[in-house]
Amino acid sequence: MKLYYTPKSHFSRKVRILLDAWGLDATLEDVGNVAEASAPAFGPNPLMKVPTLVDADRTVFDSDHIAYYLVALHDPNDQFAVATRDVDALNARAVMNGVMAAEVEIILARRTGTDTGAHRRFGKILESIPAGLAYLEARAEVFTGPPSYAGFHLVSLWDHLALYEVVPLDYPRLAAHVARITNLPYVARSAPR
Ligand SMILES: N[C@@H](CCC(=O)N[C@@H](CS)C(=O)NCC(=O)O)C(=O)O
């Protein structure tokens, strides 16, 4: 298996934590600067985003779809509740993905020379990050219990926000869950550097 990724990518980290938790080997292919429009670096992904998984003759796009693909093959009992149908967990997943996507838009716009403060569109995107985090803080019980994909998702989001300092991180309930989940060796190993 090959995973196109970057060491700092939070969407890729969700998948890397699962791979590590299951003890699965995958070659990690660093695509470099994700702001670049250099199609070949991203392998088969026409959207020029990471992660992408290539498993023999199968290519899978999008972090959650990769997680569904892997759980079906390697963890049929779904110990981390990847394929949950719980609406609260799915809402939390949607909000976490939205916060992560908003952060990517802000970071990549700035990296490529856009003054995000000068555009109302970016103002809204930026505002959605603390709004999403406040939503999660108010519903942090979704992260309680045994290790779960929701918790891995939260740590991936949180560590990336902490690294790039796009918004302050004053969410004590979320911080406590992150501190607990980060103690798992298979989570700590992929911390962004
Ligand atoms: N929905 C996708 C989002 C992937 C994504 O946005 N990845 C970022 C890096 S963390 C990226 O490659 N961005 C490049 C770009 O937006 O041009 C997923 O879950 O895999």
The ligand as an SDF file (V2000), in Angstrom:
LIG
                    3D

 20 19  0  0  0  0  0  0  0  0999 V2000
  -11.8870   15.9130    1.9450 N   0  0  0  0  0  0  0  0  0  0  0  0
  -10.4710   15.6370    1.7940 C   0  0  0  0  0  0  0  0  0  0  0  0
   -9.6790   16.9170    2.1130 C   0  0  0  0  0  0  0  0  0  0  0  0
   -8.1910   16.7490    1.8360 C   0  0  0  0  0  0  0  0  0  0  0  0
   -7.4220   18.0590    1.9300 C   0  0  0  0  0  0  0  0  0  0  0  0
   -7.9650   19.1580    1.8470 O   0  0  0  0  0  0  0  0  0  0  0  0
   -6.1010   17.9080    2.0920 N   0  0  0  0  0  0  0  0  0  0  0  0
   -5.2270   19.0760    2.1500 C   0  0  0  0  0  0  0  0  0  0  0  0
   -3.9960   18.8150    3.0000 C   0  0  0  0  0  0  0  0  0  0  0  0
   -4.3510   18.4620    4.6770 S   0  0  0  0  0  0  0  0  0  0  0  0
   -4.7190   19.3540    0.7310 C   0  0  0  0  0  0  0  0  0  0  0  0
   -4.1560   18.4760    0.1280 O   0  0  0  0  0  0  0  0  0  0  0  0
   -4.9230   20.5640    0.2220 N   0  0  0  0  0  0  0  0  0  0  0  0
   -4.4320   20.9830   -1.0560 C   0  0  0  0  0  0  0  0  0  0  0  0
   -5.3150   22.0190   -1.6640 C   0  0  0  0  0  0  0  0  0  0  0  0
   -6.4050   22.2960   -1.1120 O   0  0  0  0  0  0  0  0  0  0  0  0
   -4.9180   22.5660   -2.7010 O   0  0  0  0  0  0  0  0  0  0  0  0
  -10.0850   14.4680    2.6950 C   0  0  0  0  0  0  0  0  0  0  0  0
  -10.7510   14.2350    3.7090 O   0  0  0  0  0  0  0  0  0  0  0  0
   -9.1500   13.7350    2.3370 O   0  0  0  0  0  0  0  0  0  0  0  0
  1  2  1  0
  2  3  1  0
  2 18  1  0
  3  4  1  0
  4  5  1  0
  5  6  2  0
  5  7  1  0
  7  8  1  0
  8  9  1  0
  8 11  1  0
  9 10  1  0
 11 12  2  0
 11 13  1  0
 13 14  1  0
 14 15  1  0
 15 16  2  0
 15 17  1  0
 18 19  2  0
 18 20  1  0
M  END
$$$$
